[in-house]
Amino acid sequence: MTLLTLLAAAATVPATPAINTTVAAIISVSCLVSVLLATRIEKPQVGFKLPVLPLSIPAFIGAMCFGHIIGVGIVLGLTNIGAI
């Protein structure tokens, strides 16, 4: 039963594009923007510090995760409308 439900849901999911320079650039820019925004959080330096950024390691990892989530959403949205 579960397999049939997964197969039915898989038919409605749009195909993801192959990784190319456009997709990589979108993900990279979204990660960079999220790291720049992470410096504006209330306590960005709680925990072990990074030597080159005014962020802690947990804040950096969280910002990169958020950037990847936003970047994947942008890529899937642009793929869905046919721009990529």
Phi and psi restraints in degrees (value plus and minus 20) as a CYANA .aco file:
   2 THR   PHI     -84.7   -44.7
   2 THR   PSI     -58.3   -18.3
   3 LEU   PHI     -82.9   -42.9
   3 LEU   PSI     -60.6   -20.6
   4 LEU   PHI     -86.1   -46.1
   4 LEU   PSI     -57.9   -17.9
   5 THR   PHI     -85.1   -45.1
   5 THR   PSI     -63.1   -23.1
   6 LEU   PHI     -85.2   -45.2
   6 LEU   PSI     -59.1   -19.1
   7 LEU   PHI     -86.6   -46.6
   7 LEU   PSI     -57.2   -17.2
   8 ALA   PHI     -87.7   -47.7
   8 ALA   PSI     -58.2   -18.2
   9 ALA   PHI     -91.6   -51.6
   9 ALA   PSI     -54.1   -14.1
  10 ALA   PHI     -87.5   -47.5
  10 ALA   PSI     -45.0    -5.0
  11 ALA   PHI     -91.8   -51.8
  11 ALA   PSI     -43.1    -3.1
  12 THR   PHI    -115.1   -75.1
  12 THR   PSI     -29.8    10.2
  13 VAL   PHI    -100.6   -60.6
  13 VAL   PSI     109.5   149.5
  14 PRO   PHI     -88.6   -48.6
  14 PRO   PSI     132.1   172.1
  15 ALA   PHI     -88.0   -48.0
  15 ALA   PSI     116.7   156.7
  16 THR   PHI    -103.2   -63.2
  16 THR   PSI     125.4   165.4
  17 PRO   PHI     -94.1   -54.1
  17 PRO   PSI     137.1   177.1
  18 ALA   PHI     -88.8   -48.8
  18 ALA   PSI     130.7   170.7
  19 ILE   PHI     -89.7   -49.7
  19 ILE   PSI     100.1   140.1
  20 ASN   PHI    -156.3  -116.3
  20 ASN   PSI    -192.1  -152.1
  21 THR   PHI     -87.9   -47.9
  21 THR   PSI     -51.5   -11.5
  22 THR   PHI     -86.2   -46.2
  22 THR   PSI     -67.0   -27.0
  23 VAL   PHI     -84.3   -44.3
  23 VAL   PSI     -63.0   -23.0
  24 ALA   PHI     -83.2   -43.2
  24 ALA   PSI     -58.9   -18.9
  25 ALA   PHI     -87.0   -47.0
  25 ALA   PSI     -59.9   -19.9
  26 ILE   PHI     -84.5   -44.5
  26 ILE   PSI     -65.8   -25.8
  27 ILE   PHI     -84.2   -44.2
  27 ILE   PSI     -61.7   -21.7
  28 SER   PHI     -84.6   -44.6
  28 SER   PSI     -63.9   -23.9
  29 VAL   PHI     -86.4   -46.4
  29 VAL   PSI     -60.8   -20.8
  30 SER   PHI     -86.5   -46.5
  30 SER   PSI     -55.8   -15.8
  31 CYS   PHI     -88.0   -48.0
  31 CYS   PSI     -60.8   -20.8
  32 LEU   PHI     -83.0   -43.0
  32 LEU   PSI     -63.3   -23.3
  33 VAL   PHI     -83.7   -43.7
  33 VAL   PSI     -60.6   -20.6
  34 SER   PHI     -88.4   -48.4
  34 SER   PSI     -54.8   -14.8
  35 VAL   PHI     -88.1   -48.1
  35 VAL   PSI     -59.2   -19.2
  36 LEU   PHI     -86.0   -46.0
  36 LEU   PSI     -56.3   -16.3
  37 LEU   PHI     -92.1   -52.1
  37 LEU   PSI     -47.5    -7.5
  38 ALA   PHI     -88.7   -48.7
  38 ALA   PSI     -41.1    -1.1
  39 THR   PHI     -91.9   -51.9
  39 THR   PSI     -32.4     7.6
  40 ARG   PHI    -114.4   -74.4
  40 ARG   PSI     -19.2    20.8
  41 ILE   PHI     -92.2   -52.2
  41 ILE   PSI     148.1   188.1
  42 GLU   PHI     -83.4   -43.4
  42 GLU   PSI     -67.3   -27.3
  43 LYS   PHI    -150.1  -110.1
  43 LYS   PSI      58.8    98.8
  44 PRO   PHI     -96.9   -56.9
  44 PRO   PSI     -28.6    11.4
  45 GLN   PHI    -137.5   -97.5
  45 GLN   PSI      12.5    52.5
  46 VAL   PHI    -107.5   -67.5
  46 VAL   PSI      98.6   138.6
  47 GLY   PHI      92.2   132.2
  47 GLY   PSI    -186.2  -146.2
  48 PHE   PHI     -86.7   -46.7
  48 PHE   PSI     117.5   157.5
  49 LYS   PHI    -110.3   -70.3
  49 LYS   PSI     128.9   168.9
  50 LEU   PHI    -106.6   -66.6
  50 LEU   PSI     121.3   161.3
  51 PRO   PHI     -92.0   -52.0
  51 PRO   PSI     -44.6    -4.6
  52 VAL   PHI    -129.9   -89.9
  52 VAL   PSI     -35.9     4.1
  53 LEU   PHI    -137.1   -97.1
  53 LEU   PSI     130.7   170.7
  54 PRO   PHI    -101.2   -61.2
  54 PRO   PSI      26.9    66.9
  55 LEU   PHI    -152.2  -112.2
  55 LEU   PSI     137.9   177.9
  56 SER   PHI    -109.4   -69.4
  56 SER   PSI     148.2   188.2
  57 ILE   PHI     -83.0   -43.0
  57 ILE   PSI     -63.9   -23.9
  58 PRO   PHI     -83.0   -43.0
  58 PRO   PSI     -57.2   -17.2
  59 ALA   PHI     -87.9   -47.9
  59 ALA   PSI     -57.4   -17.4
  60 PHE   PHI     -85.9   -45.9
  60 PHE   PSI     -65.1   -25.1
  61 ILE   PHI     -83.6   -43.6
  61 ILE   PSI     -62.0   -22.0
  62 GLY   PHI     -83.6   -43.6
  62 GLY   PSI     -60.4   -20.4
  63 ALA   PHI     -86.5   -46.5
  63 ALA   PSI     -60.0   -20.0
  64 MET   PHI     -86.9   -46.9
  64 MET   PSI     -59.3   -19.3
  65 CYS   PHI     -82.1   -42.1
  65 CYS   PSI     -65.8   -25.8
  66 PHE   PHI     -82.8   -42.8
  66 PHE   PSI     -59.9   -19.9
  67 GLY   PHI     -83.4   -43.4
  67 GLY   PSI     -58.9   -18.9
  68 HIS   PHI     -87.6   -47.6
  68 HIS   PSI     -59.5   -19.5
  69 ILE   PHI     -83.3   -43.3
  69 ILE   PSI     -66.0   -26.0
  70 ILE   PHI     -85.4   -45.4
  70 ILE   PSI     -62.5   -22.5
  71 GLY   PHI     -82.7   -42.7
  71 GLY   PSI     -61.9   -21.9
  72 VAL   PHI     -85.4   -45.4
  72 VAL   PSI     -58.6   -18.6
  73 GLY   PHI     -82.0   -42.0
  73 GLY   PSI     -61.4   -21.4
  74 ILE   PHI     -85.0   -45.0
  74 ILE   PSI     -65.2   -25.2
  75 VAL   PHI     -82.9   -42.9
  75 VAL   PSI     -65.6   -25.6
  76 LEU   PHI     -86.0   -46.0
  76 LEU   PSI     -56.8   -16.8
  77 GLY   PHI     -85.8   -45.8
  77 GLY   PSI     -64.4   -24.4
  78 LEU   PHI     -87.5   -47.5
  78 LEU   PSI     -53.5   -13.5
  79 THR   PHI     -87.4   -47.4
  79 THR   PSI     -59.3   -19.3
  80 ASN   PHI     -86.1   -46.1
  80 ASN   PSI     -54.3   -14.3
  81 ILE   PHI    -109.4   -69.4
  81 ILE   PSI     -23.7    16.3
  82 GLY   PHI      68.9   108.9
  82 GLY   PSI      -5.3    34.7
  83 ALA   PHI    -101.7   -61.7
  83 ALA   PSI     -41.5    -1.5
